[in-house]
Amino acid sequence: MATYSTASAGKTPAVVSATRATRPTRRRGSGHRTSRVAGYGFIGPAAILFIGLVLIPIGYSVYLSTRALRVSGGGRKIGGAAQVRRSEVSVGLGNYRDAFHDSELVHSLLRMLLIGLIIVPIMLALATLFALLLDAPRTRFANFSRLAIFLPYAVPGVIASLLWGFMYLPSMSPFRYAAGSVGLPKPNFFGPTAIWGSVANIAVWGGVGFNMVVLYTSLRAIPNELFDAARIDGCNEFQVARRVKLPLMRPALVMTTVFSVIATLQIFNEPFTLRPLTNVLPTTWMPLMSIYTTAFVKNDIYAAAATSVVLAAGTLLVSLIALRLVQSRALGDS
């Protein structure tokens, strides 16, 4: 028995058959297959770059970390020169054991932790303050101020370290000149204790702008109706910022906190550039400086590779822990 739908009611069978015949036939699976091919085409270049520039170097570093260079021969020969043979051998986890027993590496990790406790809170506090001030309704020259705060982030780290290094030098520091002209003690930015603030200042100066832009962008995405409702209820701008804006900025604060922690774990340019200007910064002051010294000064790329793998694993672990702690505190169970 033939069954007709409500759409074909009142039509003759010939008309219904003609209507069905004129409908285009759809090939099942062809559209889905085309979309899959197009998707692979879009992600292909990024995947190739990721494999070639990230995964392969990581794998090669792990391979090098299990190797070592052994020197054999060198004995004196009669009637001929001594021959020295260098061969690459597998040492398993030997380089990792040496890395964990390296006291200089442990001290550099502790110094990195200490300077991170200085940089991250100050950087995020300033970035949050600037973002809130720029988002205030009566802020003047907001566009110029936003550009001026972000501009230090566009300066490469080595150039920024050189600029601040010359301003730290006792013979040409404008800060020492200004302090002496008003009768204040001249600061020594390269002192054993002051060097911590000198390095932290460069990192904060260059990182506040990026975090400010992220936080300011999150504020601009919040509907203005929420702020207007809070003002109608009698809140002043400080109360609006504390009770409305800051809670809604928590996801962005989580992201900037994690980014700041990762950047702190990778500190290298600032102390490495300042080291020729002072004698209080050893070559192993930060973990990356220790790795650089091992690889290119001591010419032991195998031990440096093992230390790099340890540092990378530690960075990943610390980043996950920081993300979990900050996220649970800022967002709760959600």
C-alpha positions as CSV (number, residue, x, y, z in Angstrom):
1,M,0.0,0.0,0.0
2,A,1.4,3.5,-1.0
3,T,1.7,6.0,1.8
4,Y,1.6,9.7,1.2
5,S,2.9,12.5,3.5
6,T,1.0,15.6,4.3
7,A,3.2,17.6,2.0
8,S,2.0,15.6,-1.0
9,A,-1.7,15.5,0.0
10,G,-3.9,16.8,-2.8
11,K,-1.4,16.0,-5.5
12,T,-1.7,13.4,-8.1
13,P,0.7,10.5,-8.1
14,A,2.2,11.8,-11.4
15,V,3.0,15.2,-9.8
16,V,4.5,13.6,-6.7
17,S,6.7,11.3,-8.8
18,A,7.9,14.3,-10.9
19,T,8.7,16.3,-7.8
20,R,10.7,13.4,-6.4
21,A,12.5,12.9,-9.7
22,T,13.6,16.6,-9.8
23,R,15.2,16.5,-6.4
24,P,19.0,16.3,-6.6
25,T,20.5,13.1,-5.5
26,R,23.0,13.4,-2.6
27,R,26.0,11.2,-2.5
28,R,26.4,9.9,1.0
29,G,29.9,10.2,2.3
30,S,31.3,12.4,-0.4
31,G,30.7,15.7,1.4
32,H,32.1,14.3,4.7
33,R,35.1,13.0,2.9
34,T,35.8,16.3,1.3
35,S,35.5,18.2,4.6
36,R,37.9,15.8,6.2
37,V,40.5,16.3,3.4
38,A,40.0,20.1,3.6
39,G,40.5,19.9,7.4
40,Y,43.7,18.0,7.0
41,G,44.9,20.5,4.5
42,F,44.4,23.4,6.9
43,I,46.1,21.7,9.9
44,G,48.8,20.1,7.8
45,P,51.3,23.0,7.7
46,A,50.9,23.6,11.5
47,A,51.3,19.9,12.2
48,I,54.5,19.7,10.0
49,L,56.0,22.7,11.8
50,F,55.1,21.2,15.2
51,I,56.6,17.9,14.4
52,G,59.7,19.3,12.8
53,L,60.4,22.1,15.3
54,V,59.1,20.6,18.5
55,L,58.7,16.9,18.6
56,I,61.8,15.9,16.6
57,P,64.1,18.3,18.7
58,I,62.6,17.0,21.9
59,G,63.2,13.4,20.8
60,Y,66.7,14.1,19.7
61,S,67.4,15.8,23.1
62,V,66.1,12.8,24.9
63,Y,68.4,10.6,22.7
64,L,71.4,12.7,23.4
65,S,70.7,12.7,27.2
66,T,71.3,9.0,27.2
67,R,74.7,9.2,25.5
68,A,78.2,10.4,26.5
69,L,81.6,10.9,24.9
70,R,84.3,8.6,25.9
71,V,88.0,9.3,25.1
72,S,90.4,6.3,24.7
73,G,94.0,5.9,23.7
74,G,96.4,8.8,24.0
75,G,99.3,6.6,25.2
76,R,102.8,7.5,24.0
77,K,104.0,5.5,21.0
78,I,107.6,4.9,19.8
79,G,108.2,6.4,16.4
80,G,104.7,7.9,16.0
81,A,102.3,10.3,17.5
82,A,99.8,9.3,20.1
83,Q,96.3,8.6,18.9
84,V,93.2,9.7,20.8
85,R,89.9,8.1,20.0
86,R,86.6,9.7,20.8
87,S,83.5,7.6,20.7
88,E,79.9,8.1,21.6
89,V,78.5,5.5,24.0
90,S,75.3,4.9,25.7
91,V,75.2,5.6,29.5
92,G,71.5,5.1,30.1
93,L,70.3,7.3,33.0
94,G,73.8,8.3,34.0
95,N,73.5,11.9,32.9
96,Y,70.2,12.3,34.8
97,R,71.8,11.0,38.0
98,D,74.6,13.5,37.5
99,A,72.1,16.3,37.0
100,F,70.2,15.5,40.2
101,H,73.5,15.4,42.1
102,D,74.7,18.7,40.7
103,S,74.7,21.2,43.5
104,E,75.0,24.2,41.2
105,L,71.9,23.2,39.4
106,V,70.0,22.8,42.6
107,H,71.1,26.3,43.7
108,S,70.1,27.8,40.4
109,L,66.6,26.2,40.7
110,L,66.2,27.7,44.2
111,R,67.3,31.1,42.8
112,M,64.7,30.7,40.0
113,L,62.0,30.0,42.5
114,L,62.9,33.0,44.6
115,I,63.0,35.4,41.7
116,G,59.7,33.9,40.5
117,L,58.1,34.8,43.8
118,I,59.2,38.4,43.2
119,I,58.3,38.7,39.5
120,V,54.9,36.9,39.1
121,P,52.9,38.8,41.9
122,I,54.3,42.2,41.0
123,M,53.7,41.7,37.2
124,L,50.1,40.4,37.6
125,A,49.2,43.1,40.1
126,L,50.5,45.9,37.9
127,A,48.8,44.4,34.8
128,T,45.5,44.1,36.6
129,L,45.7,47.6,37.9
130,F,46.5,49.1,34.5
131,A,43.7,47.1,32.9
132,L,41.2,48.3,35.5
133,L,42.3,51.9,35.1
134,L,42.1,51.8,31.3
135,D,38.6,50.3,31.5
136,A,37.4,53.1,33.8
137,P,34.8,55.3,32.2
138,R,36.6,58.6,32.9
139,T,40.1,57.5,31.8
140,R,41.7,60.1,29.5
141,F,44.2,59.2,26.8
142,A,43.3,55.5,27.1
143,N,44.6,54.6,23.6
144,F,48.0,56.3,24.2
145,S,48.3,54.8,27.7
146,R,47.5,51.3,26.4
147,L,50.1,51.6,23.7
148,A,52.7,53.0,26.1
149,I,52.2,50.2,28.6
150,F,52.3,47.5,25.9
151,L,55.4,49.0,24.0
152,P,58.1,47.5,26.4
153,Y,56.8,44.0,25.5
154,A,57.7,44.7,21.8
155,V,61.3,45.3,22.8
156,P,63.4,42.2,22.5
157,G,64.7,40.8,25.8
158,V,68.4,41.2,25.0
159,I,67.9,44.9,24.0
160,A,65.8,45.6,27.1
161,S,68.5,44.1,29.3
162,L,71.2,46.1,27.6
163,L,69.2,49.3,28.0
164,W,68.6,48.7,31.7
165,G,72.1,47.5,32.2
166,F,73.6,50.8,31.0
167,M,71.2,52.6,33.3
168,Y,72.4,50.4,36.2
169,L,76.1,51.1,35.5
170,P,77.6,53.3,38.3
171,S,79.4,55.5,35.9
172,M,76.4,56.4,33.8
173,S,73.3,55.6,35.8
174,P,70.7,58.5,35.8
175,F,69.2,57.1,38.9
176,R,72.5,57.4,40.8
177,Y,73.0,60.9,39.5
178,A,69.5,61.9,40.6
179,A,69.9,60.4,44.0
180,G,73.3,62.1,44.5
181,S,72.0,65.5,43.3
182,V,69.3,65.6,46.1
183,G,71.7,64.3,48.8
184,L,70.4,60.7,48.9
185,P,72.7,57.6,49.0
186,K,73.6,56.4,45.6
187,P,72.1,53.0,44.9
188,N,74.3,50.1,43.8
189,F,72.1,48.1,41.3
190,F,74.8,45.5,40.9
191,G,75.1,44.7,44.6
192,P,74.7,41.1,45.9
193,T,71.2,41.8,47.1
194,A,70.1,44.6,44.7
195,I,70.8,42.4,41.7
196,W,67.6,40.5,42.4
197,G,65.6,43.6,42.1
198,S,67.6,44.7,39.0
199,V,66.8,41.5,37.2
200,A,63.2,41.4,38.3
201,N,62.7,45.0,37.2
202,I,63.7,44.1,33.6
203,A,61.3,41.1,33.5
204,V,58.4,43.0,35.0
205,W,59.0,46.0,32.7
206,G,58.8,43.8,29.7
207,G,56.0,41.5,30.7
208,V,53.4,43.8,32.2
209,G,52.2,45.0,28.8
210,F,51.3,41.6,27.4
211,N,49.4,40.6,30.5
212,M,47.6,44.0,30.6
213,V,46.4,43.5,27.1
214,V,45.0,40.0,27.9
215,L,43.2,41.3,31.0
216,Y,41.9,44.5,29.3
217,T,40.5,42.4,26.4
218,S,38.7,40.2,28.9
219,L,37.2,43.3,30.5
220,R,36.0,44.7,27.2
221,A,34.2,41.4,26.5
222,I,32.0,41.8,29.6
223,P,28.6,43.4,28.9
224,N,28.4,47.0,30.1
225,E,24.9,46.4,31.4
226,L,26.4,44.6,34.4
227,F,28.5,47.6,35.3
228,D,25.6,50.0,34.8
229,A,23.4,47.8,37.1
230,A,26.1,47.9,39.8
231,R,26.3,51.7,39.5
232,I,22.5,52.0,39.7
233,D,22.6,50.0,42.9
234,G,25.0,52.6,44.4
235,C,28.4,51.1,43.8
236,N,31.3,53.4,43.1
237,E,34.0,52.6,40.6
238,F,36.2,50.9,43.2
239,Q,33.3,48.7,44.3
240,V,32.4,47.9,40.7
241,A,36.0,46.9,40.0
242,R,36.3,44.7,43.1
243,R,32.9,43.1,43.1
244,V,32.0,42.9,39.4
245,K,35.1,43.2,37.2
246,L,37.6,41.2,39.2
247,P,35.4,38.1,39.6
248,L,34.6,38.1,35.9
249,M,38.3,38.4,35.0
250,R,39.2,35.2,36.8
251,P,39.6,33.0,33.7
252,A,42.0,35.6,32.2
253,L,43.8,35.9,35.4
254,V,44.3,32.1,35.4
255,M,45.8,32.2,31.9
256,T,48.1,35.1,32.6
257,T,49.3,33.5,35.9
258,V,50.2,30.3,34.1
259,F,52.0,32.2,31.3
260,S,53.9,34.3,33.8
261,V,55.0,31.1,35.7
262,I,56.2,29.5,32.5
263,A,58.1,32.7,31.5
264,T,59.8,32.8,34.9
265,L,61.0,29.3,34.5
266,Q,62.7,30.3,31.3
267,I,64.6,33.4,32.6
268,F,67.8,33.7,30.6
269,N,68.3,36.9,28.7
270,E,68.2,39.3,31.6
271,P,71.0,37.7,33.9
272,F,73.0,36.5,30.9
273,T,73.1,40.0,29.4
274,L,73.9,41.7,32.7
275,R,76.6,39.2,33.7
276,P,79.5,41.0,31.8
277,L,78.6,44.2,33.7
278,T,79.0,42.7,37.2
279,N,80.8,40.0,39.0
280,V,77.9,38.9,41.3
281,L,76.2,36.8,38.6
282,P,77.9,33.5,38.1
283,T,77.5,31.5,34.9
284,T,75.1,29.1,36.7
285,W,72.9,31.8,38.3
286,M,69.8,30.5,36.5
287,P,69.1,26.9,35.2
288,L,69.2,27.9,31.6
289,M,72.5,29.7,32.1
290,S,73.9,26.5,33.7
291,I,72.7,24.5,30.7
292,Y,74.3,27.0,28.3
293,T,77.6,26.8,30.2
294,T,77.6,23.0,30.2
295,A,76.8,22.8,26.5
296,F,78.9,25.6,24.9
297,V,81.6,26.3,27.5
298,K,82.4,22.9,28.8
299,N,81.4,21.3,25.5
300,D,79.3,18.6,27.1
301,I,76.1,18.6,25.0
302,Y,75.0,15.2,26.5
303,A,74.9,16.4,30.1
304,A,73.3,19.7,28.9
305,A,70.6,17.6,27.0
306,A,69.8,15.7,30.2
307,T,69.5,18.9,32.2
308,S,67.3,20.4,29.5
309,V,65.0,17.4,29.6
310,V,64.8,17.6,33.4
311,L,64.0,21.3,33.3
312,A,61.4,20.8,30.6
313,A,59.7,18.1,32.6
314,G,59.8,20.3,35.7
315,T,58.4,23.2,33.8
316,L,55.5,21.1,32.5
317,L,54.8,19.8,36.0
318,V,55.0,23.2,37.7
319,S,52.7,24.7,35.0
320,L,50.1,21.9,35.5
321,I,50.2,22.4,39.3
322,A,50.0,26.1,39.0
323,L,47.1,25.8,36.5
324,R,45.3,23.4,38.8
325,L,45.8,25.5,42.0
326,V,44.9,28.8,40.4
327,Q,42.0,27.4,38.5
328,S,40.5,25.6,41.6
329,R,40.9,28.8,43.6
330,A,39.5,31.2,41.0
331,L,36.9,29.1,39.3
332,G,35.9,26.5,42.0
333,D,34.7,23.1,40.9
334,S,33.7,24.4,37.5
